[in-house]
């Protein structure tokens, strides 16, 4: 038997472990951090355990070999070409699951409570997110500057005013109003002998359309104005057609309450001396009325 085949066989057996180790195909792995850690240590060698790098969780590495000492270590190469050893239990074969973050859709808007105006309303309505109220009730102080048709200086009377507006849409409403104004110790003696220290009252009851531009509004009202006067035990009164043209504004202060005011040009047709019981021809009076007060809001106007 020739010795040459035996020599080749012996050479193959001696070289096979080194050949197997050198030809070992690398495989992919992924850093698996212990609970609570964000990285692991990559050691340069298993003799002095010098830290070479700190790969992070889920970093991809190449597994180059395995060592069974000290519970098992893997020789790996990181993405930046650093080679070293990590504990075998800190490398996993399966890639990490990349969870997609779904797009966060904004939550649907909550149904708006009563009492709000549209975004054009201004004031605090948009802050509270409210729609237009169904009913708005106003009450407050009122000042009336009265035209005496040149028979005397214009008179100033003070009193109260109230109104109620029913909103049909965000723009249109129907309004009804009432007011009362009072003046004491009026001296007509220079015009009508003996007519001094007269107390006068004026009540108006008006209604008509309102157009809202929130916070402002305009209205045109028509109705009845009743004026009366008393001196001692004598009294007289008279009714007249009345018209008011003007508008105002109101601003929300809470969900249910607002403050507001209005200014109106008020036309009446009274006998100028009706308050003292002296008949005269009815002529027009051109009055100015100013009112300020609070508004209480009821219900909610549902609009699509």
C-alpha positions as MATLAB code, in Angstrom:
seq = 'XXXXXXXXXXXXXXXXXXXXXXXXXXXXXXXXXXXXXXXXXXXXXXXXXXXXXXXXXXXXXXXXXXXXXXXXXXXXXXXXXXXXXXXXXXXXXXXXXXXXXXXXXXXXXXXXXXXXXXXXXXXXXXXXXXXXXXXXXXXXXXXXXXXXXXXXXXXXXXXXXXXXXXXXXXXXXXXXXXXXXXXXXXXXXXXXXXXXXXXXXXXXXXXXXXXXXXXXXXXXXXXXXXXXXXXXXXXXXXXXXXXXXXXXXXXXXXXXXXXXXXXXXXXXXXXXXXXXXXXXXXXXXXXXXXXXXXXXXXXXXXXX';
ca = [
       0.000    0.000    0.000;
       1.377    3.399   -0.918;
       2.159    5.775    1.912;
       1.082    8.843   -0.092;
      -2.703    8.361    0.451;
      -2.102    7.802    4.161;
      -0.126   11.017    4.384;
      -2.837   13.004    2.652;
      -5.515   11.526    4.945;
      -3.533   12.426    8.058;
      -3.007   15.943    6.772;
      -6.733   16.319    6.124;
      -7.655   15.183    9.659;
      -5.185   17.616   11.241;
      -6.355   20.590    9.191;
     -10.097   19.878    9.398;
     -10.847   21.777   12.694;
      -9.092   24.917   11.511;
     -10.699   24.605    8.115;
     -14.124   24.188    9.669;
     -13.638   27.193   11.907;
     -12.299   29.452    9.174;
     -14.989   28.533    6.710;
     -17.816   28.940    9.140;
     -20.519   31.028    7.489;
     -21.523   34.100    9.470;
     -25.155   34.614   10.338;
     -27.195   37.609   11.365;
     -28.258   38.339   14.901;
     -29.801   41.172   16.861;
     -28.831   42.590   20.221;
     -31.285   41.518   22.906;
     -30.901   43.798   25.921;
     -31.716   42.653   29.437;
     -34.810   44.212   30.959;
     -34.246   47.842   31.855;
     -31.048   48.245   29.765;
     -30.577   50.128   26.509;
     -27.329   48.468   25.437;
     -24.922   45.579   26.141;
     -21.100   45.433   26.302;
     -18.944   44.159   23.462;
     -15.700   42.739   24.930;
     -12.442   42.768   23.001;
     -11.387   39.361   24.414;
     -12.480   36.803   26.953;
      -9.263   37.030   28.932;
      -9.407   40.549   30.282;
     -12.974   41.541   29.281;
     -11.942   44.953   28.001;
     -15.043   46.807   26.780;
     -14.728   47.575   23.083;
     -18.168   49.052   22.347;
     -21.755   49.253   23.613;
     -24.161   48.142   20.877;
     -27.749   49.214   21.465;
     -30.859   47.105   21.699;
     -32.005   45.614   18.388;
     -28.742   46.576   16.607;
     -27.916   44.109   13.856;
     -24.662   42.131   14.226;
     -22.926   39.339   12.343;
     -22.299   36.178   14.352;
     -18.782   34.981   13.521;
     -18.329   32.199   16.039;
     -19.232   30.681   19.383;
     -17.322   30.018   22.600;
     -18.644   27.700   25.277;
     -16.626   29.105   28.167;
     -18.241   31.042   30.988;
     -21.750   30.094   29.987;
     -21.324   30.808   26.301;
     -20.242   33.829   24.287;
     -20.720   34.796   20.655;
     -18.042   36.447   18.581;
     -19.825   39.145   16.592;
     -19.124   42.033   14.261;
     -21.103   45.243   14.623;
     -22.307   47.514   11.843;
     -19.246   49.733   12.309;
     -16.903   46.698   11.873;
     -15.964   46.213   15.510;
     -15.411   42.560   16.442;
     -15.729   41.227   19.947;
     -17.671   39.002   22.299;
     -21.095   39.314   23.880;
     -22.922   36.848   26.123;
     -24.848   34.350   24.067;
     -28.103   35.212   25.794;
     -27.845   38.839   24.639;
     -28.173   38.026   20.932;
     -31.369   36.816   19.305;
     -31.866   35.384   15.855;
     -35.196   36.994   15.045;
     -35.299   40.624   13.888;
     -37.111   43.087   16.141;
     -40.745   43.831   15.417;
     -41.022   47.403   14.180;
     -44.415   48.592   15.344;
     -45.886   51.296   13.254;
     -47.397   54.181   15.105;
     -50.883   54.698   13.680;
     -51.731   58.207   12.704;
     -53.462   59.945   15.540;
     -56.734   61.322   14.334;
     -58.139   64.234   16.299;
     -61.111   63.266   18.443;
     -64.502   64.313   17.099;
     -65.705   67.635   18.473;
     -68.022   67.436   21.444;
     -71.573   68.625   20.924;
     -71.636   72.322   21.705;
     -73.876   73.342   24.593;
     -76.364   76.125   24.353;
     -75.517   79.756   24.257;
     -72.811   80.091   21.680;
     -72.399   82.174   18.629;
     -70.694   81.159   15.434;
     -66.941   81.737   14.893;
     -67.942   85.151   13.583;
     -69.563   85.996   16.864;
     -66.491   87.354   18.585;
     -66.448   87.888   22.311;
     -66.167   84.707   24.348;
     -68.677   82.679   22.342;
     -65.990   80.888   20.372;
     -64.055   80.269   23.594;
     -67.000   78.388   25.078;
     -67.677   76.646   21.772;
     -71.363   77.446   21.911;
     -73.889   77.749   19.138;
     -76.450   80.552   18.869;
     -78.928   80.502   21.770;
     -82.582   79.980   20.993;
     -83.735   82.859   23.206;
     -81.906   85.914   24.541;
     -83.480   87.912   27.370;
     -82.136   91.398   28.084;
     -82.811   93.665   31.051;
     -81.177   96.807   32.368;
     -80.995  100.562   32.740;
     -82.284  102.946   30.060;
     -81.869  106.654   29.353;
     -84.290  108.588   27.115;
     -83.511  111.964   25.615;
     -86.917  113.445   24.741;
     -87.711  115.864   21.924;
     -90.155  118.603   23.016;
     -90.575  119.959   19.492;
     -88.816  123.196   20.425;
     -91.277  124.201   23.141;
     -88.547  123.726   25.751;
     -85.050  122.241   25.986;
     -84.887  118.507   25.390;
     -85.810  116.520   28.459;
     -83.839  113.620   29.991;
     -85.729  110.727   31.521;
     -84.373  107.596   33.129;
     -85.840  104.168   33.629;
     -85.581  100.561   32.535;
     -85.605   98.496   29.352;
     -86.155   94.842   28.616;
     -86.308   92.715   25.486;
     -86.597   89.136   24.327;
     -85.179   87.900   21.032;
     -86.134   84.576   19.422;
     -83.427   83.390   17.010;
     -84.710   81.599   13.927;
     -81.277   81.312   12.312;
     -77.800   82.547   13.162;
     -78.638   85.728   11.284;
     -82.350   86.444   11.760;
     -84.384   86.874   14.947;
     -87.686   88.332   16.096;
     -87.494   90.812   18.969;
     -90.030   92.200   21.385;
     -89.136   95.001   23.787;
     -90.652   97.108   26.551;
     -89.301  100.155   28.377;
     -90.363  102.689   30.948;
     -88.945  106.177   31.543;
     -89.756  108.638   34.295;
     -89.240  112.347   34.862;
     -90.298  114.210   37.993;
     -90.723  117.929   38.692;
     -91.037  119.110   35.125;
     -91.875  122.818   34.871;
     -94.196  123.685   31.958;
     -95.361  126.955   33.546;
     -93.545  129.043   30.962;
     -95.613  127.389   28.236;
     -98.851  126.468   29.946;
     -99.767  128.715   32.900;
     -99.892  126.789   36.133;
     -98.281  123.679   34.656;
     -95.373  123.271   37.035;
     -93.996  120.388   39.090;
     -95.402  117.863   36.633;
     -94.337  114.184   36.747;
     -94.242  112.389   33.421;
     -93.978  108.744   32.455;
     -93.467  107.022   29.138;
     -93.956  103.339   28.349;
     -93.201  101.773   24.986;
     -94.024   98.309   23.674;
     -92.298   97.488   20.394;
     -91.528   94.501   18.202;
     -89.850   93.670   14.937;
     -86.972   91.919   13.169;
     -83.373   91.755   14.375;
     -80.333   90.927   12.254;
     -77.369   89.492   14.159;
     -73.756   90.003   13.160;
     -72.464   88.867   16.561;
     -71.447   90.474   18.705;
     -73.343   93.333   17.021;
     -76.946   93.461   15.879;
     -79.374   95.884   14.239;
     -83.128   96.020   14.576;
     -86.217   97.912   13.385;
     -89.105   97.960   15.850;
     -92.621   99.332   15.712;
     -95.381   99.505   18.304;
     -97.093  101.774   20.834;
     -95.729  104.478   23.092;
     -97.882  105.621   25.995;
     -97.028  108.936   27.648;
     -98.717  110.305   30.723;
     -98.370  113.102   33.251;
     -99.725  114.044   36.612;
     -99.909  117.232   38.639;
    -101.451  117.028   42.043;
    -104.637  115.038   41.648;
    -104.884  115.600   37.868;
    -103.468  113.199   35.335;
    -103.642  112.582   31.608;
    -102.220  110.030   29.160;
    -102.008  109.483   25.450;
    -101.049  106.607   23.137;
     -99.008  107.020   19.965;
     -97.467  105.002   17.199;
     -93.749  104.524   17.926;
     -90.838  103.305   15.830;
     -87.281  102.542   16.921;
     -84.302  102.078   14.596;
     -80.876  101.152   15.892;
     -78.871   98.303   17.248;
     -76.318   97.278   19.788;
     -73.841   94.622   20.836;
     -73.414   91.998   23.499;
     -70.430   90.004   24.782;
     -70.493   86.643   26.561;
     -69.073   86.519   30.072;
     -70.161   82.969   31.002;
     -71.936   80.100   29.309;
     -75.351   81.571   30.080;
     -74.746   85.262   30.671;
     -73.628   88.221   28.597;
     -73.454   91.994   28.932;
     -74.789   94.294   26.242;
     -76.197   97.610   25.264;
     -78.158   99.341   22.524;
     -78.753  102.766   21.025;
     -81.972  103.683   19.216;
     -83.500  106.551   17.335;
     -87.124  106.546   18.540;
     -89.913  108.364   16.688;
     -93.270  109.025   18.389;
     -96.302  111.183   17.523;
     -97.772  112.786   20.609;
     -99.572  116.004   21.350;
     -96.699  117.863   22.947;
     -98.751  118.956   25.968;
    -100.570  115.654   26.496;
     -98.673  115.178   29.743;
    -100.405  118.195   31.272;
    -103.807  117.492   29.761;
    -103.796  120.284   27.175;
    -105.112  119.119   23.767;
    -102.861  119.895   20.811;
    -102.068  118.545   17.395;
    -100.016  115.340   17.253;
     -96.588  115.916   15.726;
     -93.480  113.765   15.566;
     -90.907  113.604   18.334;
     -87.371  112.475   17.588;
     -85.971  110.833   20.707;
     -82.725  109.042   21.542;
     -82.730  105.959   23.774;
     -79.647  104.316   25.308;
     -79.775  101.058   27.269;
     -77.219   98.856   29.044;
     -77.710   95.641   30.971;
     -77.290   91.889   31.108;
     -78.434   89.113   28.782;
     -79.581   85.658   29.846;
     -79.404   82.952   27.170;
     -81.823   80.031   26.915;
     -81.761   76.926   24.761;
     -79.688   76.243   21.711;
     -80.348   76.888   18.053;
     -79.566   73.682   16.128;
     -78.111   74.478   12.732;
     -76.361   72.170   10.270;
];
